[in-house]
Amino acid sequence: MKSVIRVMSAYERSSLVQDFTMYPNRDQIDVHVTVNWQEQFRMLKLRFPVNVKFMQVTTETAYGHIAYAANGEEAPFQSWVDVSGTSRDKEITYGFSLLNDAKYSLDVNVRDIGLTVLRSPAYAHHIPATIQPQQHYAFIDQGIQRFSYSMLAHTGSWEDAGTVRRAAELNQRPSALFATFHPDGTLPQADSFIDVQPANVLVSVLKQAEDNDDLIIRAYETAKVATTGAIRLPKWDRTIESDFAPCEIKTFRVPRDPSQPVVETDLLEWDTNA
């Protein structure tokens, strides 16, 4: 069960439609956005007030994160940003994670997060060249765009809130496959091909090996704590158990031959013990 509120906004010749989806048993608001942008020499930002002091900004990087103080400067990020500190009202540890699936630039000042949605300069225009009124120019980020973001408020830290996993769920949604019923079939109605425990270990790669039919699995620790992880592959009758240092990345080769052991490799899929 869910509730959806649609908010429609307009600016000059452009429009913005946001569908805010709320759930009774989930501390997260999902927002689906459609923007029809017809402006030139303009930038569109969405701003999110954050009611904290002594804030620290943390943004995702490849297989990790970077923390810095709020300075109001434009900066790149990936699928999530978190602002945590002390609540101005209740003096408790509090934070706000903004997750997104398509926008990768923002600014954070001492009051809010500014997500850069689009900008519309002339294509390939560079300072100090000036725009000539009689010339024809192509402008970027014109027309209809669609993307999603999620708002996740939390007590405690972003690690405890599961921010990394929530962002992965937003960016890697499950695909539904519909099929007819086979009365003589052997497949169950629901099944799992991989299970990973605990929640702070994420699998980011699951693919065939470059040189044979082995399976390559890459996983990493997300919450800055040493962890013993277990990756279970029911269809291959395999369970991989390994110790992860804080933020450590590990890659495993799973031979198709069940008599062969699982080996840890480097990023090039070479055996680290060879």
C-alpha positions as CSV (number, residue, x, y, z in Angstrom):
1,M,0.0,0.0,0.0
2,K,1.3,3.5,-0.8
3,S,0.1,7.1,-1.3
4,V,1.2,9.3,-4.1
5,I,1.1,13.1,-4.2
6,R,1.7,14.8,-7.5
7,V,3.2,18.3,-7.5
8,M,3.2,20.3,-10.7
9,S,5.4,23.3,-11.2
10,A,5.9,25.8,-14.1
11,Y,8.6,28.3,-15.1
12,E,8.3,30.4,-18.3
13,R,7.7,27.7,-21.0
14,S,8.9,24.8,-18.9
15,S,7.1,22.4,-16.6
16,L,8.1,20.0,-13.8
17,V,6.0,17.1,-12.5
18,Q,7.0,15.3,-9.3
19,D,5.2,12.2,-8.0
20,F,6.0,11.7,-4.3
21,T,5.4,8.1,-3.2
22,M,5.0,7.4,0.5
23,Y,4.7,4.1,2.3
24,P,3.2,3.4,5.8
25,N,6.0,1.0,6.8
26,R,9.0,2.6,5.1
27,D,11.0,5.6,6.2
28,Q,11.8,6.6,2.6
29,I,10.0,8.8,0.1
30,D,10.5,7.9,-3.6
31,V,10.0,10.7,-6.2
32,H,9.5,10.2,-9.9
33,V,10.3,13.3,-11.9
34,T,9.3,14.4,-15.4
35,V,10.7,17.8,-16.6
36,N,10.0,19.4,-19.9
37,W,12.7,22.0,-20.2
38,Q,12.5,24.8,-22.9
39,E,14.7,27.4,-21.4
40,Q,18.1,28.7,-22.6
41,F,21.0,30.0,-20.5
42,R,19.4,28.6,-17.3
43,M,20.2,26.0,-14.7
44,L,17.6,23.9,-12.8
45,K,18.3,22.8,-9.3
46,L,16.1,21.0,-6.7
47,R,16.9,22.1,-3.1
48,F,16.4,20.0,0.0
49,P,16.6,21.8,3.4
50,V,18.4,19.8,6.1
51,N,17.8,20.7,9.8
52,V,21.2,19.8,11.3
53,K,24.2,21.6,12.7
54,F,27.8,20.5,12.9
55,M,27.1,18.8,9.6
56,Q,29.3,16.4,7.6
57,V,28.7,15.8,3.9
58,T,29.4,12.3,2.6
59,T,29.1,11.4,-1.1
60,E,29.6,8.2,-3.0
61,T,32.7,7.4,-5.0
62,A,33.5,4.3,-6.9
63,Y,33.4,1.4,-4.3
64,G,33.6,4.0,-1.5
65,H,32.8,7.4,-0.3
66,I,34.4,10.8,0.5
67,A,33.5,13.1,3.4
68,Y,33.9,16.9,3.5
69,A,32.5,20.0,5.2
70,A,29.6,21.9,3.6
71,N,31.1,24.7,1.5
72,G,28.4,25.6,-1.1
73,E,30.6,24.6,-4.0
74,E,29.5,22.5,-6.9
75,A,30.9,19.0,-6.7
76,P,30.4,15.7,-8.5
77,F,28.9,12.7,-6.8
78,Q,27.4,9.3,-7.8
79,S,24.2,7.7,-6.6
80,W,23.9,9.2,-3.1
81,V,24.8,12.0,-0.8
82,D,24.3,12.2,3.0
83,V,24.3,15.2,5.3
84,S,24.6,14.2,9.0
85,G,25.1,16.1,12.2
86,T,23.1,17.2,15.2
87,S,19.4,18.0,15.0
88,R,18.8,21.7,15.6
89,D,15.5,20.9,17.4
90,K,16.2,17.8,19.6
91,E,20.0,17.7,19.9
92,I,20.2,14.1,18.6
93,T,22.4,12.6,15.9
94,Y,20.4,12.9,12.7
95,G,20.9,12.8,9.0
96,F,19.4,13.0,5.5
97,S,20.4,10.8,2.5
98,L,19.4,11.9,-1.0
99,L,19.6,9.0,-3.5
100,N,19.3,9.4,-7.2
101,D,19.5,7.4,-10.4
102,A,20.5,10.0,-13.1
103,K,22.0,13.2,-11.7
104,Y,25.6,13.6,-10.7
105,S,26.4,17.1,-9.6
106,L,25.3,19.1,-6.5
107,D,26.2,21.7,-3.9
108,V,25.8,21.5,-0.1
109,N,25.7,24.6,2.1
110,V,25.0,24.9,5.8
111,R,21.2,24.8,5.2
112,D,20.4,22.5,2.3
113,I,21.4,20.3,-0.6
114,G,21.1,21.6,-4.2
115,L,20.8,18.8,-6.7
116,T,21.7,20.0,-10.2
117,V,19.0,18.6,-12.6
118,L,20.0,20.3,-15.8
119,R,21.7,23.3,-17.4
120,S,21.2,24.8,-20.8
121,P,24.1,26.7,-22.3
122,A,24.8,26.7,-26.0
123,Y,26.4,23.5,-27.1
124,A,30.2,23.6,-27.2
125,H,30.3,27.3,-26.2
126,H,33.4,28.4,-24.2
127,I,34.3,31.5,-22.4
128,P,35.6,34.1,-23.5
129,A,33.6,33.7,-26.7
130,T,30.4,35.6,-26.7
131,I,27.0,34.6,-28.0
132,Q,26.1,36.4,-31.2
133,P,22.4,37.3,-31.6
134,Q,22.2,36.5,-35.3
135,Q,23.8,33.1,-35.0
136,H,22.0,29.7,-34.6
137,Y,23.0,27.7,-31.6
138,A,22.0,24.3,-30.2
139,F,21.2,24.3,-26.5
140,I,21.7,21.3,-24.3
141,D,19.3,19.5,-21.9
142,Q,16.3,20.6,-23.9
143,G,13.0,18.7,-24.0
144,I,11.6,16.0,-21.8
145,Q,13.7,14.2,-19.1
146,R,12.7,11.6,-16.6
147,F,14.6,10.5,-13.5
148,S,14.0,9.4,-9.9
149,Y,15.3,10.3,-6.5
150,S,14.6,9.1,-3.0
151,M,14.7,11.0,0.4
152,L,15.8,9.0,3.4
153,A,15.8,10.7,6.8
154,H,17.5,8.8,9.6
155,T,18.7,8.9,13.2
156,G,22.2,7.8,13.8
157,S,24.6,7.4,10.9
158,W,24.1,6.8,7.2
159,E,25.9,3.5,7.7
160,D,23.3,2.3,10.1
161,A,20.5,3.6,7.8
162,G,21.7,1.4,5.0
163,T,22.1,4.3,2.6
164,V,24.4,2.4,0.2
165,R,22.0,-0.5,-0.2
166,R,19.0,1.8,-0.6
167,A,20.8,3.6,-3.4
168,A,21.7,0.3,-5.1
169,E,18.1,-0.7,-4.9
170,L,17.0,2.5,-6.6
171,N,19.6,2.1,-9.4
172,Q,19.4,-1.6,-9.9
173,R,15.7,-2.4,-9.8
174,P,14.5,-6.0,-10.4
175,S,13.2,-7.0,-13.8
176,A,9.8,-8.8,-13.9
177,L,9.6,-11.7,-16.4
178,F,6.1,-13.0,-17.2
179,A,5.5,-16.5,-18.4
180,T,2.7,-19.0,-18.7
181,F,2.1,-21.7,-16.2
182,H,3.6,-25.1,-16.9
183,P,1.8,-27.8,-14.8
184,D,4.6,-30.3,-15.4
185,G,7.4,-27.9,-14.7
186,T,9.9,-28.1,-11.9
187,L,10.6,-24.5,-11.2
188,P,9.2,-22.9,-8.0
189,Q,7.0,-19.9,-8.1
190,A,9.7,-17.8,-6.4
191,D,13.4,-18.5,-6.0
192,S,16.8,-16.8,-5.2
193,F,19.9,-17.1,-7.2
194,I,22.2,-15.3,-4.8
195,D,22.0,-14.3,-1.1
196,V,24.5,-12.0,0.7
197,Q,24.9,-11.5,4.4
198,P,25.3,-9.2,6.3
199,A,23.6,-6.2,4.8
200,N,26.8,-4.1,4.7
201,V,28.4,-6.4,2.1
202,L,27.2,-5.7,-1.4
203,V,27.8,-7.7,-4.6
204,S,28.5,-5.2,-7.5
205,V,29.6,-7.7,-10.2
206,L,28.2,-11.1,-11.2
207,K,29.4,-12.2,-14.6
208,Q,31.1,-14.9,-16.6
209,A,34.9,-15.1,-16.4
210,E,36.8,-13.6,-19.3
211,D,38.6,-16.9,-20.2
212,N,36.2,-19.7,-19.4
213,D,32.7,-20.5,-18.0
214,D,33.6,-19.8,-14.4
215,L,31.6,-17.2,-12.5
216,I,33.1,-13.9,-11.3
217,I,31.7,-12.2,-8.2
218,R,32.9,-8.9,-6.9
219,A,31.7,-7.6,-3.5
220,Y,32.7,-4.8,-1.1
221,E,32.1,-3.7,2.5
222,T,30.0,-0.5,2.7
223,A,29.8,0.6,6.3
224,K,33.5,1.1,7.3
225,V,33.5,-1.9,9.7
226,A,35.4,-5.2,9.5
227,T,33.0,-7.9,8.6
228,T,32.8,-11.6,7.9
229,G,30.6,-11.9,4.8
230,A,28.8,-14.9,3.3
231,I,27.7,-15.1,-0.3
232,R,25.4,-18.0,-1.0
233,L,24.8,-19.4,-4.6
234,P,22.0,-22.0,-4.2
235,K,22.0,-23.0,-7.9
236,W,25.7,-23.7,-7.8
237,D,25.6,-25.3,-4.3
238,R,28.3,-22.9,-3.2
239,T,28.8,-20.6,-0.2
240,I,31.7,-18.1,-0.2
241,E,32.8,-16.9,3.3
242,S,35.4,-14.2,3.6
243,D,36.7,-11.5,6.0
244,F,36.3,-8.0,4.7
245,A,38.3,-5.1,6.1
246,P,36.5,-1.7,6.2
247,C,35.6,-0.7,2.7
248,E,37.5,-3.6,1.2
249,I,36.8,-4.9,-2.3
250,K,37.1,-8.6,-3.0
251,T,36.7,-10.6,-6.3
252,F,36.1,-14.3,-6.4
253,R,36.3,-16.9,-9.2
254,V,33.7,-19.7,-8.8
255,P,34.6,-22.7,-11.0
256,R,31.8,-24.3,-12.8
257,D,33.3,-27.7,-11.8
258,P,32.0,-28.1,-8.2
259,S,35.1,-30.2,-7.3
260,Q,37.3,-27.1,-7.8
261,P,37.7,-24.5,-5.0
262,V,36.6,-20.9,-5.1
263,V,39.6,-18.7,-5.4
264,E,40.1,-15.0,-4.7
265,T,41.4,-12.9,-7.6
266,D,42.5,-9.4,-8.3
267,L,40.4,-7.0,-10.5
268,L,42.0,-8.6,-13.6
269,E,40.6,-12.0,-12.5
270,W,44.1,-13.4,-11.8
271,D,44.6,-15.6,-8.7
272,T,46.0,-13.5,-5.9
273,N,47.8,-16.6,-4.5
274,A,49.5,-17.6,-7.8
